[in-house]
Amino acid sequence: MSGSTTIGAAKDWPEWQQDNPDQGFSKWLVSTVGDNWQAVTHHPFTDAWGKGEVPTENLRRYLVQDHRFLDRFVSLLAGAVAHAPTLADRIPGCQFLALITGKENTYFERCFTALGVRNNQRFGTPDWDATKGFKNLMADALQSSVYANMVAVLAVAEGTYLGWADRVAKTAPTNPPLDFWFSEWIDLHTGDYFASVVAYLNAQLDEVGPTLDDAARAECQRYFAQATQLEIDFFNTAQNGE
Ligand SMILES: Cc1ncc(CO)c(N)n1
């Protein structure tokens, strides 16, 4: 055995890059989280979502918590837009901000109405640990003022959602179709436009990652790994409660 540096069972970037010369930094980050990526994209909560079988109370709780996630996500994405190197690197982030604060936000509002979510549940219930963890991680990434840290968290959030939504969309029932709260959430996280958002975030990581020194790279990887773990925690809590 060589004395190579490992991150869990995974190789560190310089060595990994030699083994995978045609793949980028974003792929390396995924390789460092081992089975956790698959655990998010194949989570049983997402299977239930794709079949329209999430019980209504779990659905309400998930949407209330996820709407709180969205607020910090918007701040973080705005921070990434501010820290991107060029106008061309900012524009896809700006366009995506518009989608999140437009169509995605009104999706939540319509769900709350249709599912009879009361203001007390919406505003008076505590954050889950996973929600708190995510809010803190997003705030930390923003406050680090390091573009790679910000994009790492965003790439996990969007990449894992493309992963599960794309998977379950293939087998979603059509007759009768899913209720809008199930189908529109899948629609928001599939398709050419959303895939282009994920590709943009990964391309940003592929650009900036190789410029980082060892300490900055390790920090970026920790953000990526923590975000992936929090995605699992979030779905676990959505499924099982706290
Ligand atoms: C927890 C979580 N992760 C990712 C997304 C996708 O934006 C979301 N809505 N919520």
The ligand as an ORCA input file, in Angstrom:
! r2SCAN-3c Opt
* xyz 0 1
  C     -33.449     19.910      1.950
  C     -33.504     20.275      0.514
  N     -32.463     19.988     -0.269
  C     -32.475     20.337     -1.563
  C     -33.553     20.971     -2.106
  C     -33.563     21.337     -3.570
  O     -33.591     22.674     -3.734
  C     -34.621     21.262     -1.259
  N     -35.721     21.902     -1.731
  N     -34.573     20.898      0.036
*
